[in-house]
Amino acid sequence: MPRIASAKKNMRKSRAAAVRNRAQRSALRTALKTAKSAEATPAQKTAATSLLDRSARKGLIHKNNAARQKSRLAKAKAAAK
């Protein structure tokens, strides 16, 4: 356990960020799974795309990872037509 006040505060902040990141990453993964499923609606694919954009902007995932996932969703969307 840290003794210095700033170290205690940093520990609180990092715990809160870890919880927040875990929840957001889980929501992103769930959205991607539903968007990749065979019976996915266009709205679900759009929602997954916007979540990918937001996650990359916030630093949750790397921007190239988001771009790759969006490309794969678009390719799957085109193949389904």
mmCIF file of the N, C-alpha and C atoms, coordinates in Angstrom:
data_MODEL
# 
_entry.id   MODEL 
# 
loop_
_atom_site.group_PDB 
_atom_site.id 
_atom_site.type_symbol 
_atom_site.label_atom_id 
_atom_site.label_alt_id 
_atom_site.label_comp_id 
_atom_site.label_asym_id 
_atom_site.label_entity_id 
_atom_site.label_seq_id 
_atom_site.pdbx_PDB_ins_code 
_atom_site.Cartn_x 
_atom_site.Cartn_y 
_atom_site.Cartn_z 
_atom_site.occupancy 
_atom_site.B_iso_or_equiv 
_atom_site.pdbx_formal_charge 
_atom_site.auth_seq_id 
_atom_site.auth_comp_id 
_atom_site.auth_asym_id 
_atom_site.auth_atom_id 
_atom_site.pdbx_PDB_model_num 
ATOM 1   N N  . MET A 1 1  ? 0.841   -1.189  0.000   1.00 0.00 ? 1  MET A N  1 
ATOM 2   C CA . MET A 1 1  ? 0.000   0.000   0.000   1.00 0.00 ? 1  MET A CA 1 
ATOM 3   C C  . MET A 1 1  ? 0.881   1.245   0.000   1.00 0.00 ? 1  MET A C  1 
ATOM 4   N N  . PRO A 1 2  ? 0.513   2.195   -0.870  1.00 0.00 ? 2  PRO A N  1 
ATOM 5   C CA . PRO A 1 2  ? 1.300   3.425   -0.899  1.00 0.00 ? 2  PRO A CA 1 
ATOM 6   C C  . PRO A 1 2  ? 1.073   4.269   0.352   1.00 0.00 ? 2  PRO A C  1 
ATOM 7   N N  . ARG A 1 3  ? 2.097   5.002   0.738   1.00 0.00 ? 3  ARG A N  1 
ATOM 8   C CA . ARG A 1 3  ? 2.004   5.870   1.901   1.00 0.00 ? 3  ARG A CA 1 
ATOM 9   C C  . ARG A 1 3  ? 1.835   7.331   1.492   1.00 0.00 ? 3  ARG A C  1 
ATOM 10  N N  . ILE A 1 4  ? 2.346   7.678   0.334   1.00 0.00 ? 4  ILE A N  1 
ATOM 11  C CA . ILE A 1 4  ? 2.305   9.064   -0.125  1.00 0.00 ? 4  ILE A CA 1 
ATOM 12  C C  . ILE A 1 4  ? 0.929   9.358   -0.710  1.00 0.00 ? 4  ILE A C  1 
ATOM 13  N N  . ALA A 1 5  ? 0.418   10.541  -0.420  1.00 0.00 ? 5  ALA A N  1 
ATOM 14  C CA . ALA A 1 5  ? -0.943  10.908  -0.816  1.00 0.00 ? 5  ALA A CA 1 
ATOM 15  C C  . ALA A 1 5  ? -1.134  10.849  -2.325  1.00 0.00 ? 5  ALA A C  1 
ATOM 16  N N  . SER A 1 6  ? -0.162  11.337  -3.075  1.00 0.00 ? 6  SER A N  1 
ATOM 17  C CA . SER A 1 6  ? -0.309  11.332  -4.533  1.00 0.00 ? 6  SER A CA 1 
ATOM 18  C C  . SER A 1 6  ? -0.305  9.907   -5.085  1.00 0.00 ? 6  SER A C  1 
ATOM 19  N N  . ALA A 1 7  ? 0.461   9.024   -4.458  1.00 0.00 ? 7  ALA A N  1 
ATOM 20  C CA . ALA A 1 7  ? 0.487   7.625   -4.884  1.00 0.00 ? 7  ALA A CA 1 
ATOM 21  C C  . ALA A 1 7  ? -0.845  6.947   -4.578  1.00 0.00 ? 7  ALA A C  1 
ATOM 22  N N  . LYS A 1 8  ? -1.453  7.305   -3.436  1.00 0.00 ? 8  LYS A N  1 
ATOM 23  C CA . LYS A 1 8  ? -2.772  6.761   -3.094  1.00 0.00 ? 8  LYS A CA 1 
ATOM 24  C C  . LYS A 1 8  ? -3.812  7.202   -4.120  1.00 0.00 ? 8  LYS A C  1 
ATOM 25  N N  . LYS A 1 9  ? -3.732  8.487   -4.487  1.00 0.00 ? 9  LYS A N  1 
ATOM 26  C CA . LYS A 1 9  ? -4.677  9.017   -5.464  1.00 0.00 ? 9  LYS A CA 1 
ATOM 27  C C  . LYS A 1 9  ? -4.481  8.338   -6.821  1.00 0.00 ? 9  LYS A C  1 
ATOM 28  N N  . ASN A 1 10 ? -3.226  8.155   -7.234  1.00 0.00 ? 10 ASN A N  1 
ATOM 29  C CA . ASN A 1 10 ? -2.954  7.479   -8.496  1.00 0.00 ? 10 ASN A CA 1 
ATOM 30  C C  . ASN A 1 10 ? -3.493  6.055   -8.491  1.00 0.00 ? 10 ASN A C  1 
ATOM 31  N N  . MET A 1 11 ? -3.394  5.397   -7.356  1.00 0.00 ? 11 MET A N  1 
ATOM 32  C CA . MET A 1 11 ? -3.913  4.040   -7.242  1.00 0.00 ? 11 MET A CA 1 
ATOM 33  C C  . MET A 1 11 ? -5.437  4.024   -7.405  1.00 0.00 ? 11 MET A C  1 
ATOM 34  N N  . ARG A 1 12 ? -6.108  4.976   -6.777  1.00 0.00 ? 12 ARG A N  1 
ATOM 35  C CA . ARG A 1 12 ? -7.563  5.078   -6.925  1.00 0.00 ? 12 ARG A CA 1 
ATOM 36  C C  . ARG A 1 12 ? -7.934  5.340   -8.383  1.00 0.00 ? 12 ARG A C  1 
ATOM 37  N N  . LYS A 1 13 ? -7.209  6.250   -9.009  1.00 0.00 ? 13 LYS A N  1 
ATOM 38  C CA . LYS A 1 13 ? -7.494  6.603   -10.398 1.00 0.00 ? 13 LYS A CA 1 
ATOM 39  C C  . LYS A 1 13 ? -7.277  5.418   -11.328 1.00 0.00 ? 13 LYS A C  1 
ATOM 40  N N  . SER A 1 14 ? -6.200  4.689   -11.113 1.00 0.00 ? 14 SER A N  1 
ATOM 41  C CA . SER A 1 14 ? -5.904  3.570   -12.002 1.00 0.00 ? 14 SER A CA 1 
ATOM 42  C C  . SER A 1 14 ? -6.915  2.439   -11.817 1.00 0.00 ? 14 SER A C  1 
ATOM 43  N N  . ARG A 1 15 ? -7.378  2.232   -10.586 1.00 0.00 ? 15 ARG A N  1 
ATOM 44  C CA . ARG A 1 15 ? -8.421  1.222   -10.343 1.00 0.00 ? 15 ARG A CA 1 
ATOM 45  C C  . ARG A 1 15 ? -9.703  1.596   -11.061 1.00 0.00 ? 15 ARG A C  1 
ATOM 46  N N  . ALA A 1 16 ? -10.099 2.866   -10.936 1.00 0.00 ? 16 ALA A N  1 
ATOM 47  C CA . ALA A 1 16 ? -11.332 3.328   -11.579 1.00 0.00 ? 16 ALA A CA 1 
ATOM 48  C C  . ALA A 1 16 ? -11.216 3.208   -13.092 1.00 0.00 ? 16 ALA A C  1 
ATOM 49  N N  . ALA A 1 17 ? -10.056 3.557   -13.636 1.00 0.00 ? 17 ALA A N  1 
ATOM 50  C CA . ALA A 1 17 ? -9.855  3.468   -15.086 1.00 0.00 ? 17 ALA A CA 1 
ATOM 51  C C  . ALA A 1 17 ? -9.901  2.018   -15.548 1.00 0.00 ? 17 ALA A C  1 
ATOM 52  N N  . ALA A 1 18 ? -9.335  1.115   -14.766 1.00 0.00 ? 18 ALA A N  1 
ATOM 53  C CA . ALA A 1 18 ? -9.329  -0.304  -15.129 1.00 0.00 ? 18 ALA A CA 1 
ATOM 54  C C  . ALA A 1 18 ? -10.744 -0.862  -15.180 1.00 0.00 ? 18 ALA A C  1 
ATOM 55  N N  . VAL A 1 19 ? -11.564 -0.477  -14.210 1.00 0.00 ? 19 VAL A N  1 
ATOM 56  C CA . VAL A 1 19 ? -12.957 -0.929  -14.187 1.00 0.00 ? 19 VAL A CA 1 
ATOM 57  C C  . VAL A 1 19 ? -13.701 -0.376  -15.393 1.00 0.00 ? 19 VAL A C  1 
ATOM 58  N N  . ARG A 1 20 ? -13.502 0.913   -15.664 1.00 0.00 ? 20 ARG A N  1 
ATOM 59  C CA . ARG A 1 20 ? -14.174 1.564   -16.791 1.00 0.00 ? 20 ARG A CA 1 
ATOM 60  C C  . ARG A 1 20 ? -13.732 0.923   -18.110 1.00 0.00 ? 20 ARG A C  1 
ATOM 61  N N  . ASN A 1 21 ? -12.421 0.695   -18.275 1.00 0.00 ? 21 ASN A N  1 
ATOM 62  C CA . ASN A 1 21 ? -11.908 0.099   -19.506 1.00 0.00 ? 21 ASN A CA 1 
ATOM 63  C C  . ASN A 1 21 ? -12.436 -1.310  -19.707 1.00 0.00 ? 21 ASN A C  1 
ATOM 64  N N  . ARG A 1 22 ? -12.518 -2.068  -18.618 1.00 0.00 ? 22 ARG A N  1 
ATOM 65  C CA . ARG A 1 22 ? -13.005 -3.439  -18.715 1.00 0.00 ? 22 ARG A CA 1 
ATOM 66  C C  . ARG A 1 22 ? -14.453 -3.451  -19.204 1.00 0.00 ? 22 ARG A C  1 
ATOM 67  N N  . ALA A 1 23 ? -15.270 -2.572  -18.662 1.00 0.00 ? 23 ALA A N  1 
ATOM 68  C CA . ALA A 1 23 ? -16.679 -2.510  -19.057 1.00 0.00 ? 23 ALA A CA 1 
ATOM 69  C C  . ALA A 1 23 ? -16.816 -2.085  -20.517 1.00 0.00 ? 23 ALA A C  1 
ATOM 70  N N  . GLN A 1 24 ? -16.053 -1.083  -20.925 1.00 0.00 ? 24 GLN A N  1 
ATOM 71  C CA . GLN A 1 24 ? -16.141 -0.602  -22.305 1.00 0.00 ? 24 GLN A CA 1 
ATOM 72  C C  . GLN A 1 24 ? -15.622 -1.642  -23.291 1.00 0.00 ? 24 GLN A C  1 
ATOM 73  N N  . ARG A 1 25 ? -14.549 -2.321  -22.937 1.00 0.00 ? 25 ARG A N  1 
ATOM 74  C CA . ARG A 1 25 ? -14.003 -3.351  -23.823 1.00 0.00 ? 25 ARG A CA 1 
ATOM 75  C C  . ARG A 1 25 ? -14.990 -4.506  -23.956 1.00 0.00 ? 25 ARG A C  1 
ATOM 76  N N  . SER A 1 26 ? -15.650 -4.862  -22.869 1.00 0.00 ? 26 SER A N  1 
ATOM 77  C CA . SER A 1 26 ? -16.642 -5.925  -22.906 1.00 0.00 ? 26 SER A CA 1 
ATOM 78  C C  . SER A 1 26 ? -17.816 -5.534  -23.797 1.00 0.00 ? 26 SER A C  1 
ATOM 79  N N  . ALA A 1 27 ? -18.284 -4.298  -23.671 1.00 0.00 ? 27 ALA A N  1 
ATOM 80  C CA . ALA A 1 27 ? -19.394 -3.825  -24.499 1.00 0.00 ? 27 ALA A CA 1 
ATOM 81  C C  . ALA A 1 27 ? -18.996 -3.821  -25.980 1.00 0.00 ? 27 ALA A C  1 
ATOM 82  N N  . LEU A 1 28 ? -17.775 -3.440  -26.254 1.00 0.00 ? 28 LEU A N  1 
ATOM 83  C CA . LEU A 1 28 ? -17.285 -3.425  -27.638 1.00 0.00 ? 28 LEU A CA 1 
ATOM 84  C C  . LEU A 1 28 ? -17.249 -4.837  -28.202 1.00 0.00 ? 28 LEU A C  1 
ATOM 85  N N  . ARG A 1 29 ? -16.715 -5.769  -27.440 1.00 0.00 ? 29 ARG A N  1 
ATOM 86  C CA . ARG A 1 29 ? -16.618 -7.155  -27.915 1.00 0.00 ? 29 ARG A CA 1 
ATOM 87  C C  . ARG A 1 29 ? -18.002 -7.753  -28.146 1.00 0.00 ? 29 ARG A C  1 
ATOM 88  N N  . THR A 1 30 ? -18.945 -7.448  -27.257 1.00 0.00 ? 30 THR A N  1 
ATOM 89  C CA . THR A 1 30 ? -20.307 -7.949  -27.423 1.00 0.00 ? 30 THR A CA 1 
ATOM 90  C C  . THR A 1 30 ? -20.932 -7.378  -28.693 1.00 0.00 ? 30 THR A C  1 
ATOM 91  N N  . ALA A 1 31 ? -20.744 -6.079  -28.922 1.00 0.00 ? 31 ALA A N  1 
ATOM 92  C CA . ALA A 1 31 ? -21.296 -5.447  -30.125 1.00 0.00 ? 31 ALA A CA 1 
ATOM 93  C C  . ALA A 1 31 ? -20.690 -6.053  -31.383 1.00 0.00 ? 31 ALA A C  1 
ATOM 94  N N  . LEU A 1 32 ? -19.390 -6.340  -31.345 1.00 0.00 ? 32 LEU A N  1 
ATOM 95  C CA . LEU A 1 32 ? -18.744 -6.940  -32.517 1.00 0.00 ? 32 LEU A CA 1 
ATOM 96  C C  . LEU A 1 32 ? -19.273 -8.348  -32.779 1.00 0.00 ? 32 LEU A C  1 
ATOM 97  N N  . LYS A 1 33 ? -19.493 -9.116  -31.711 1.00 0.00 ? 33 LYS A N  1 
ATOM 98  C CA . LYS A 1 33 ? -20.006 -10.473 -31.894 1.00 0.00 ? 33 LYS A CA 1 
ATOM 99  C C  . LYS A 1 33 ? -21.407 -10.454 -32.491 1.00 0.00 ? 33 LYS A C  1 
ATOM 100 N N  . THR A 1 34 ? -22.256 -9.540  -32.011 1.00 0.00 ? 34 THR A N  1 
ATOM 101 C CA . THR A 1 34 ? -23.611 -9.474  -32.563 1.00 0.00 ? 34 THR A CA 1 
ATOM 102 C C  . THR A 1 34 ? -23.586 -8.969  -34.002 1.00 0.00 ? 34 THR A C  1 
ATOM 103 N N  . ALA A 1 35 ? -22.680 -8.034  -34.308 1.00 0.00 ? 35 ALA A N  1 
ATOM 104 C CA . ALA A 1 35 ? -22.592 -7.503  -35.669 1.00 0.00 ? 35 ALA A CA 1 
ATOM 105 C C  . ALA A 1 35 ? -22.066 -8.549  -36.643 1.00 0.00 ? 35 ALA A C  1 
ATOM 106 N N  . LYS A 1 36 ? -21.215 -9.463  -36.169 1.00 0.00 ? 36 LYS A N  1 
ATOM 107 C CA . LYS A 1 36 ? -20.645 -10.492 -37.042 1.00 0.00 ? 36 LYS A CA 1 
ATOM 108 C C  . LYS A 1 36 ? -21.567 -11.698 -37.202 1.00 0.00 ? 36 LYS A C  1 
ATOM 109 N N  . SER A 1 37 ? -22.609 -11.777 -36.384 1.00 0.00 ? 37 SER A N  1 
ATOM 110 C CA . SER A 1 37 ? -23.500 -12.934 -36.464 1.00 0.00 ? 37 SER A CA 1 
ATOM 111 C C  . SER A 1 37 ? -24.294 -12.886 -37.769 1.00 0.00 ? 37 SER A C  1 
ATOM 112 N N  . ALA A 1 38 ? -24.836 -14.022 -38.149 1.00 0.00 ? 38 ALA A N  1 
ATOM 113 C CA . ALA A 1 38 ? -25.523 -14.141 -39.435 1.00 0.00 ? 38 ALA A CA 1 
ATOM 114 C C  . ALA A 1 38 ? -26.803 -13.304 -39.486 1.00 0.00 ? 38 ALA A C  1 
ATOM 115 N N  . GLU A 1 39 ? -27.485 -13.166 -38.366 1.00 0.00 ? 39 GLU A N  1 
ATOM 116 C CA . GLU A 1 39 ? -28.760 -12.442 -38.360 1.00 0.00 ? 39 GLU A CA 1 
ATOM 117 C C  . GLU A 1 39 ? -28.619 -11.005 -37.860 1.00 0.00 ? 39 GLU A C  1 
ATOM 118 N N  . ALA A 1 40 ? -27.454 -10.410 -38.052 1.00 0.00 ? 40 ALA A N  1 
ATOM 119 C CA . ALA A 1 40 ? -27.205 -9.035  -37.604 1.00 0.00 ? 40 ALA A CA 1 
ATOM 120 C C  . ALA A 1 40 ? -27.932 -8.045  -38.506 1.00 0.00 ? 40 ALA A C  1 
ATOM 121 N N  . THR A 1 41 ? -28.532 -7.030  -37.889 1.00 0.00 ? 41 THR A N  1 
ATOM 122 C CA . THR A 1 41 ? -29.212 -5.985  -38.637 1.00 0.00 ? 41 THR A CA 1 
ATOM 123 C C  . THR A 1 41 ? -28.200 -4.897  -39.021 1.00 0.00 ? 41 THR A C  1 
ATOM 124 N N  . PRO A 1 42 ? -28.529 -4.093  -40.016 1.00 0.00 ? 42 PRO A N  1 
ATOM 125 C CA . PRO A 1 42 ? -27.625 -2.980  -40.366 1.00 0.00 ? 42 PRO A CA 1 
ATOM 126 C C  . PRO A 1 42 ? -27.418 -2.005  -39.208 1.00 0.00 ? 42 PRO A C  1 
ATOM 127 N N  . ALA A 1 43 ? -28.428 -1.841  -38.368 1.00 0.00 ? 43 ALA A N  1 
ATOM 128 C CA . ALA A 1 43 ? -28.293 -0.948  -37.217 1.00 0.00 ? 43 ALA A CA 1 
ATOM 129 C C  . ALA A 1 43 ? -27.254 -1.478  -36.232 1.00 0.00 ? 43 ALA A C  1 
ATOM 130 N N  . GLN A 1 44 ? -27.210 -2.778  -36.052 1.00 0.00 ? 44 GLN A N  1 
ATOM 131 C CA . GLN A 1 44 ? -26.224 -3.373  -35.151 1.00 0.00 ? 44 GLN A CA 1 
ATOM 132 C C  . GLN A 1 44 ? -24.814 -3.199  -35.697 1.00 0.00 ? 44 GLN A C  1 
ATOM 133 N N  . LYS A 1 45 ? -24.671 -3.307  -37.013 1.00 0.00 ? 45 LYS A N  1 
ATOM 134 C CA . LYS A 1 45 ? -23.355 -3.118  -37.623 1.00 0.00 ? 45 LYS A CA 1 
ATOM 135 C C  . LYS A 1 45 ? -22.920 -1.662  -37.517 1.00 0.00 ? 45 LYS A C  1 
ATOM 136 N N  . THR A 1 46 ? -23.861 -0.747  -37.677 1.00 0.00 ? 46 THR A N  1 
ATOM 137 C CA . THR A 1 46 ? -23.550 0.677   -37.533 1.00 0.00 ? 46 THR A CA 1 
ATOM 138 C C  . THR A 1 46 ? -23.157 0.996   -36.096 1.00 0.00 ? 46 THR A C  1 
ATOM 139 N N  . ALA A 1 47 ? -23.863 0.405   -35.141 1.00 0.00 ? 47 ALA A N  1 
ATOM 140 C CA . ALA A 1 47 ? -23.545 0.629   -33.733 1.00 0.00 ? 47 ALA A CA 1 
ATOM 141 C C  . ALA A 1 47 ? -22.152 0.102   -33.402 1.00 0.00 ? 47 ALA A C  1 
ATOM 142 N N  . ALA A 1 48 ? -21.810 -1.049  -33.945 1.00 0.00 ? 48 ALA A N  1 
ATOM 143 C CA . ALA A 1 48 ? -20.481 -1.619  -33.708 1.00 0.00 ? 48 ALA A CA 1 
ATOM 144 C C  . ALA A 1 48 ? -19.406 -0.727  -34.313 1.00 0.00 ? 48 ALA A C  1 
ATOM 145 N N  . THR A 1 49 ? -19.676 -0.179  -35.487 1.00 0.00 ? 49 THR A N  1 
ATOM 146 C CA . THR A 1 49 ? -18.716 0.718   -36.142 1.00 0.00 ? 49 THR A CA 1 
ATOM 147 C C  . THR A 1 49 ? -18.481 1.970   -35.314 1.00 0.00 ? 49 THR A C  1 
ATOM 148 N N  . SER A 1 50 ? -19.556 2.547   -34.795 1.00 0.00 ? 50 SER A N  1 
ATOM 149 C CA . SER A 1 50 ? -19.395 3.767   -33.992 1.00 0.00 ? 50 SER A CA 1 
ATOM 150 C C  . SER A 1 50 ? -18.678 3.464   -32.678 1.00 0.00 ? 50 SER A C  1 
ATOM 151 N N  . LEU A 1 51 ? -18.925 2.295   -32.094 1.00 0.00 ? 51 LEU A N  1 
ATOM 152 C CA . LEU A 1 51 ? -18.206 1.899   -30.880 1.00 0.00 ? 51 LEU A CA 1 
ATOM 153 C C  . LEU A 1 51 ? -16.715 1.728   -31.160 1.00 0.00 ? 51 LEU A C  1 
ATOM 154 N N  . LEU A 1 52 ? -16.401 1.171   -32.323 1.00 0.00 ? 52 LEU A N  1 
ATOM 155 C CA . LEU A 1 52 ? -14.993 1.017   -32.699 1.00 0.00 ? 52 LEU A CA 1 
ATOM 156 C C  . LEU A 1 52 ? -14.323 2.377   -32.842 1.00 0.00 ? 52 LEU A C  1 
ATOM 157 N N  . ASP A 1 53 ? -15.017 3.304   -33.484 1.00 0.00 ? 53 ASP A N  1 
ATOM 158 C CA . ASP A 1 53 ? -14.467 4.655   -33.654 1.00 0.00 ? 53 ASP A CA 1 
ATOM 159 C C  . ASP A 1 53 ? -14.214 5.315   -32.307 1.00 0.00 ? 53 ASP A C  1 
ATOM 160 N N  . ARG A 1 54 ? -15.191 5.234   -31.416 1.00 0.00 ? 54 ARG A N  1 
ATOM 161 C CA . ARG A 1 54 ? -15.068 5.860   -30.103 1.00 0.00 ? 54 ARG A CA 1 
ATOM 162 C C  . ARG A 1 54 ? -13.954 5.210   -29.293 1.00 0.00 ? 54 ARG A C  1 
ATOM 163 N N  . SER A 1 55 ? -13.857 3.874   -29.356 1.00 0.00 ? 55 SER A N  1 
ATOM 164 C CA . SER A 1 55 ? -12.824 3.164   -28.606 1.00 0.00 ? 55 SER A CA 1 
ATOM 165 C C  . SER A 1 55 ? -11.429 3.557   -29.080 1.00 0.00 ? 55 SER A C  1 
ATOM 166 N N  . ALA A 1 56 ? -11.275 3.726   -30.392 1.00 0.00 ? 56 ALA A N  1 
ATOM 167 C CA . ALA A 1 56 ? -9.972  4.127   -30.920 1.00 0.00 ? 56 ALA A CA 1 
ATOM 168 C C  . ALA A 1 56 ? -9.653  5.558   -30.522 1.00 0.00 ? 56 ALA A C  1 
ATOM 169 N N  . ARG A 1 57 ? -10.649 6.424   -30.562 1.00 0.00 ? 57 ARG A N  1 
ATOM 170 C CA . ARG A 1 57 ? -10.427 7.823   -30.204 1.00 0.00 ? 57 ARG A CA 1 
ATOM 171 C C  . ARG A 1 57 ? -10.057 7.964   -28.735 1.00 0.00 ? 57 ARG A C  1 
ATOM 172 N N  . LYS A 1 58 ? -10.664 7.175   -27.886 1.00 0.00 ? 58 LYS A N  1 
ATOM 173 C CA . LYS A 1 58 ? -10.410 7.248   -26.448 1.00 0.00 ? 58 LYS A CA 1 
ATOM 174 C C  . LYS A 1 58 ? -9.159  6.480   -26.025 1.00 0.00 ? 58 LYS A C  1 
ATOM 175 N N  . GLY A 1 59 ? -8.582  5.704   -26.946 1.00 0.00 ? 59 GLY A N  1 
ATOM 176 C CA . GLY A 1 59 ? -7.370  4.974   -26.616 1.00 0.00 ? 59 GLY A CA 1 
ATOM 177 C C  . GLY A 1 59 ? -7.611  3.602   -26.022 1.00 0.00 ? 59 GLY A C  1 
ATOM 178 N N  . LEU A 1 60 ? -8.832  3.125   -26.090 1.00 0.00 ? 60 LEU A N  1 
ATOM 179 C CA . LEU A 1 60 ? -9.138  1.799   -25.557 1.00 0.00 ? 60 LEU A CA 1 
ATOM 180 C C  . LEU A 1 60 ? -8.504  0.718   -26.431 1.00 0.00 ? 60 LEU A C  1 
ATOM 181 N N  . ILE A 1 61 ? -8.567  0.920   -27.743 1.00 0.00 ? 61 ILE A N  1 
ATOM 182 C CA . ILE A 1 61 ? -7.902  0.026   -28.687 1.00 0.00 ? 61 ILE A CA 1 
ATOM 183 C C  . ILE A 1 61 ? -7.086  0.891   -29.642 1.00 0.00 ? 61 ILE A C  1 
ATOM 184 N N  . HIS A 1 62 ? -6.166  0.289   -30.338 1.00 0.00 ? 62 HIS A N  1 
ATOM 185 C CA . HIS A 1 62 ? -5.324  1.023   -31.281 1.00 0.00 ? 62 HIS A CA 1 
ATOM 186 C C  . HIS A 1 62 ? -6.141  1.400   -32.514 1.00 0.00 ? 62 HIS A C  1 
ATOM 187 N N  . LYS A 1 63 ? -5.812  2.518   -33.135 1.00 0.00 ? 63 LYS A N  1 
ATOM 188 C CA . LYS A 1 63 ? -6.589  2.998   -34.284 1.00 0.00 ? 63 LYS A CA 1 
ATOM 189 C C  . LYS A 1 63 ? -6.523  2.029   -35.458 1.00 0.00 ? 63 LYS A C  1 
ATOM 190 N N  . ASN A 1 64 ? -5.387  1.352   -35.645 1.00 0.00 ? 64 ASN A N  1 
ATOM 191 C CA . ASN A 1 64 ? -5.292  0.385   -36.741 1.00 0.00 ? 64 ASN A CA 1 
ATOM 192 C C  . ASN A 1 64 ? -6.153  -0.838  -36.469 1.00 0.00 ? 64 ASN A C  1 
ATOM 193 N N  . ASN A 1 65 ? -6.271  -1.212  -35.207 1.00 0.00 ? 65 ASN A N  1 
ATOM 194 C CA . ASN A 1 65 ? -7.148  -2.325  -34.825 1.00 0.00 ? 65 ASN A CA 1 
ATOM 195 C C  . ASN A 1 65 ? -8.592  -1.971  -35.171 1.00 0.00 ? 65 ASN A C  1 
ATOM 196 N N  . ALA A 1 66 ? -9.002  -0.755  -34.842 1.00 0.00 ? 66 ALA A N  1 
ATOM 197 C CA . ALA A 1 66 ? -10.363 -0.313  -35.153 1.00 0.00 ? 66 ALA A CA 1 
ATOM 198 C C  . ALA A 1 66 ? -10.587 -0.296  -36.657 1.00 0.00 ? 66 ALA A C  1 
ATOM 199 N N  . ALA A 1 67 ? -9.616  0.204   -37.402 1.00 0.00 ? 67 ALA A N  1 
ATOM 200 C CA . ALA A 1 67 ? -9.744  0.272   -38.856 1.00 0.00 ? 67 ALA A CA 1 
ATOM 201 C C  . ALA A 1 67 ? -9.859  -1.126  -39.455 1.00 0.00 ? 67 ALA A C  1 
ATOM 202 N N  . ARG A 1 68 ? -9.075  -2.052  -38.939 1.00 0.00 ? 68 ARG A N  1 
ATOM 203 C CA . ARG A 1 68 ? -9.116  -3.429  -39.442 1.00 0.00 ? 68 ARG A CA 1 
ATOM 204 C C  . ARG A 1 68 ? -10.478 -4.066  -39.167 1.00 0.00 ? 68 ARG A C  1 
ATOM 205 N N  . GLN A 1 69 ? -10.982 -3.874  -37.952 1.00 0.00 ? 69 GLN A N  1 
ATOM 206 C CA . GLN A 1 69 ? -12.287 -4.443  -37.594 1.00 0.00 ? 69 GLN A CA 1 
ATOM 207 C C  . GLN A 1 69 ? -13.410 -3.840  -38.443 1.00 0.00 ? 69 GLN A C  1 
ATOM 208 N N  . LYS A 1 70 ? -13.345 -2.520  -38.666 1.00 0.00 ? 70 LYS A N  1 
ATOM 209 C CA . LYS A 1 70 ? -14.361 -1.859  -39.490 1.00 0.00 ? 70 LYS A CA 1 
ATOM 210 C C  . LYS A 1 70 ? -14.307 -2.362  -40.924 1.00 0.00 ? 70 LYS A C  1 
ATOM 211 N N  . SER A 1 71 ? -13.109 -2.581  -41.420 1.00 0.00 ? 71 SER A N  1 
ATOM 212 C CA . SER A 1 71 ? -12.949 -3.097  -42.778 1.00 0.00 ? 71 SER A CA 1 
ATOM 213 C C  . SER A 1 71 ? -13.563 -4.487  -42.896 1.00 0.00 ? 71 SER A C  1 
ATOM 214 N N  . ARG A 1 72 ? -13.331 -5.311  -41.905 1.00 0.00 ? 72 ARG A N  1 
ATOM 215 C CA . ARG A 1 72 ? -13.883 -6.668  -41.932 1.00 0.00 ? 72 ARG A CA 1 
ATOM 216 C C  . ARG A 1 72 ? -15.404 -6.650  -41.844 1.00 0.00 ? 72 ARG A C  1 
ATOM 217 N N  . LEU A 1 73 ? -15.943 -5.732  -41.021 1.00 0.00 ? 73 LEU A N  1 
ATOM 218 C CA . LEU A 1 73 ? -17.408 -5.602  -40.947 1.00 0.00 ? 73 LEU A CA 1 
ATOM 219 C C  . LEU A 1 73 ? -17.985 -5.171  -42.278 1.00 0.00 ? 73 LEU A C  1 
ATOM 220 N N  . ALA A 1 74 ? -17.334 -4.203  -42.925 1.00 0.00 ? 74 ALA A N  1 
ATOM 221 C CA . ALA A 1 74 ? -17.818 -3.708  -44.215 1.00 0.00 ? 74 ALA A CA 1 
ATOM 222 C C  . ALA A 1 74 ? -17.749 -4.798  -45.281 1.00 0.00 ? 74 ALA A C  1 
ATOM 223 N N  . LYS A 1 75 ? -16.681 -5.584  -45.230 1.00 0.00 ? 75 LYS A N  1 
ATOM 224 C CA . LYS A 1 75 ? -16.521 -6.670  -46.194 1.00 0.00 ? 75 LYS A CA 1 
ATOM 225 C C  . LYS A 1 75 ? -17.609 -7.729  -45.982 1.00 0.00 ? 75 LYS A C  1 
ATOM 226 N N  . ALA A 1 76 ? -17.904 -8.027  -44.740 1.00 0.00 ? 76 ALA A N  1 
ATOM 227 C CA . ALA A 1 76 ? -18.955 -9.002  -44.422 1.00 0.00 ? 76 ALA A CA 1 
ATOM 228 C C  . ALA A 1 76 ? -20.321 -8.460  -44.836 1.00 0.00 ? 76 ALA A C  1 
ATOM 229 N N  . LYS A 1 77 ? -20.507 -7.150  -44.659 1.00 0.00 ? 77 LYS A N  1 
ATOM 230 C CA . LYS A 1 77 ? -21.771 -6.506  -45.036 1.00 0.00 ? 77 LYS A CA 1 
ATOM 231 C C  . LYS A 1 77 ? -21.964 -6.611  -46.547 1.00 0.00 ? 77 LYS A C  1 
ATOM 232 N N  . ALA A 1 78 ? -20.884 -6.386  -47.318 1.00 0.00 ? 78 ALA A N  1 
ATOM 233 C CA . ALA A 1 78 ? -20.959 -6.453  -48.769 1.00 0.00 ? 78 ALA A CA 1 
ATOM 234 C C  . ALA A 1 78 ? -21.196 -7.889  -49.244 1.00 0.00 ? 78 ALA A C  1 
ATOM 235 N N  . ALA A 1 79 ? -20.578 -8.850  -48.573 1.00 0.00 ? 79 ALA A N  1 
ATOM 236 C CA . ALA A 1 79 ? -20.726 -10.246 -48.966 1.00 0.00 ? 79 ALA A CA 1 
ATOM 237 C C  . ALA A 1 79 ? -22.134 -10.758 -48.672 1.00 0.00 ? 79 ALA A C  1 
ATOM 238 N N  . ALA A 1 80 ? -22.793 -10.175 -47.679 1.00 0.00 ? 80 ALA A N  1 
ATOM 239 C CA . ALA A 1 80 ? -24.137 -10.620 -47.294 1.00 0.00 ? 80 ALA A CA 1 
ATOM 240 C C  . ALA A 1 80 ? -25.183 -10.176 -48.302 1.00 0.00 ? 80 ALA A C  1 
ATOM 241 N N  . LYS A 1 81 ? -24.887 -9.133  -49.070 1.00 0.00 ? 81 LYS A N  1 
ATOM 242 C CA . LYS A 1 81 ? -25.875 -8.617  -50.042 1.00 0.00 ? 81 LYS A CA 1 
ATOM 243 C C  . LYS A 1 81 ? -26.031 -9.512  -51.231 1.00 0.00 ? 81 LYS A C  1 
# 
